Amino acid sequence: MSDKRKLEKTSVPGIYRRHAGGCKGNGRCKCPYVVRWKERGQEHKQMFATFELAREFKANLGSGKGNRRPQSSLTVATYYETWFPAYRGRTSRGLEKSTRREYEISFRLHILPLPIARIRMRELAAPDVRDWLRQLERRDATPSTIRRAKAALSVMLASAVEDGDLGSNPAAGVRYVASDTAKRQHRKPSPRALTAEDVMAILAAMPVSWRAFFTLLAQTGVRIGELLGLTWEHVHLGDDPHIMVAEQVYRGERKKLKTEASYARVPLSASMAAWLTELRPEDAVPEAPVFPSATGTPLSYHNVYNRVLHPALIDAGIAVQTGTVKVRRGGEDVEEPVWDYQGVAFHAFRKACGSLLLAHGKSLKQVQGWLRHSQLTTTMNVYIHQVDDGLGSADAWDDILGTDLRALNGKRPEAKDSTVLS
């Protein structure tokens, strides 16, 4: 079968326009440009989407600055198969197992099954990436899923540039902006705005053995992975009680914190420090989790979420029943309620911490330090208040929740304030 594509000379020697079959070559087409050169007696060629890119590449070849190695002719799918097993990350931190898993899922579900996987690496251009993003939307992928998939593809293309297999990253200049249709289809309802009374109701509705866990979550504003990873060596209960946030547990694995700003000291109220003192086993070793599982290992995120928080939200009257569903139990069909938990999860306690601190006199700058946001603008996106320095003490928590925390061991206390949390 004859190749209907034809090469047309340009004003620069060694650069040609490759017109596809049926193209009239009138100068307004989108056909690519080809640079041809010789290296060690072999002729090579490489395609570019624009004349400017081809001319820049040709100029770099002549000056010795460019990579004379031909770009990869492998398809995106084939290149992925050779690249991913050996990929170790592009920074000194290396590649986390969780990140590797996310990249693998993105390629397997959202890249390899689509037409972009069959395009040769050297022929891949920004319009191809934009077409792929639109295809993902048509497949009903959520905006967050699409952004993760684009990040995974961009990492591979960036690695190809570093290895000389590509001249530039065609995904680098492409921004994904969700269409109005995608925003409507995947709109997430805003989580319920908790009050201090809600926080106390949730604590009182759960077993006594879990109240310290969730109270510490609300008072310190730590992320759930950081609390699961908290060990006794990072809990200081003498003068100036505080915890050091130094590591986290994510999907059952202990790992470093994501940013340097996350490494920080967070104060404890006097009541919280006394409560932890009572909970600390006499034979506790420094590396033992503060809140361990029955086997002494870190708690499971999903177990705590499903077995502790969800029932407490139902008993506290925060979850709303939206219907029933039939399930098979003991050989019989039974009706079980379907609950809307109002978007309340572990992060709601972190937001509760910031809002309650602001409502009781802490400044926006103090809340930034308490929540360990690396940028003040991050805090300002959620909380608006005057700016000041320092963290202040943690004793205000006894006034905010209106009770000695140890009273939670026996009776249901009433909150003093019903400040709405943002």
Number of C-alpha atoms within 10 A of each C-alpha: 3 4 7 10 14 14 13 13 14 12 7 12 11 15 25 21 24 20 21 17 11 8 15 10 16 7 10 7 11 14 18 19 25 23 21 16 17 10 10 5 7 7 10 14 14 22 22 24 19 15 19 11 16 23 19 12 20 20 13 14 15 11 8 9 10 15 15 17 15 18 22 18 16 17 17 24 22 16 19 19 10 11 14 13 9 8 14 14 14 12 7 7 9 10 13 13 12 12 12 17 10 15 20 17 15 21 20 14 11 24 23 16 12 15 14 21 20 16 17 17 23 22 20 23 18 15 13 16 22 16 12 20 26 17 16 19 17 11 10 14 18 16 20 11 15 22 18 17 24 24 16 20 22 18 18 19 25 20 17 20 15 14 13 17 21 24 22 17 21 22 21 16 9 15 12 14 12 17 12 8 11 16 13 10 12 13 11 9 8 9 14 17 16 20 19 22 20 21 21 22 21 22 24 22 19 19 12 14 10 16 20 20 16 18 20 20 22 23 26 24 25 25 19 20 23 23 24 25 28 26 25 20 15 18 21 17 18 11 8 13 19 21 20 19 22 18 21 22 21 19 13 15 13 15 17 18 17 10 10 11 13 21 15 14 18 22 21 24 21 22 17 25 23 16 18 20 15 11 13 12 11 8 6 13 11 12 12 16 21 25 21 16 11 8 7 11 14 24 21 16 16 11 10 13 13 11 10 15 23 21 16 20 25 17 15 18 14 19 20 14 13 10 11 12 10 11 12 9 9 7 7 9 11 12 13 11 12 13 15 16 20 15 15 19 16 20 17 20 25 19 21 25 24 27 24 26 21 20 15 14 12 24 22 23 20 22 29 23 21 24 21 22 16 14 11 16 12 11 20 14 8 11 19 13 15 12 13 12 13 13 16 13 15 20 14 18 24 16 13 20 22 17 17 15 21 16 10 19 15 9 10 13 18 14 18 15 16 15 18 16 21 16
